[in-house]
Amino acid sequence: MTEEIRSGQTTAEATSAVPSEQQGITGGARDRAERTRPEINRYLYENLVSNVESQIEHWTRKAARQPDPDTARTLRTKAEGLAYALRLLSAFEPEFRELTDAAIRFGPNGRA
């Protein structure tokens, strides 16, 4: 059931013609996404650390090539800030893993 939306038609007017059980569903991809069971990535911590390390390296290399000293300083400061966040993440690794393990164990419905 595809209906054309008139120019100047409000969202409320456009969706009011859709039967209530289908209201808010706008396309097949979104419909399938809403029906899939969310999964917790068991490698979330490793992926996060890897991505943060990569960003630190990227900003550090970019700062070294930067001819403008102010921009280079900004990039180095950003890299230092991320390095600090990485140290904090490392300090809380056991708690992070405990939370993700619990989320995996209990699943999206809160049941084991």
URSULVEN-V905235 format. One record per pair of residues at least 12 apart in sequence whose ideal C-beta (glycine too) atoms are under 7 Angstrom apart, sorted by the first residue. I is the first residue (numbers start at 1). J is the second residue. D is the distance in Angstrom with one decimal. If there is no record, write none. Layout:
{{I J D} {I J D}}
This chain:
{{3 17 5.9} {37 108 6.1} {38 108 5.0} {40 100 5.9} {40 103 4.6} {40 104 4.8} {42 100 7.0} {42 104 6.0} {44 100 5.5} {45 93 6.6} {45 96 5.5} {45 97 6.2} {45 100 6.9} {48 89 6.9} {49 86 6.9} {49 89 6.7} {52 82 5.7} {52 85 6.8} {52 86 5.1} {53 86 6.9} {55 82 5.9} {56 79 4.9} {56 82 5.0} {56 83 5.7} {59 75 4.7} {59 78 5.3} {59 79 4.1} {60 79 4.9} {62 75 5.4} {63 75 3.7} {63 76 4.7} {63 79 7.0}}
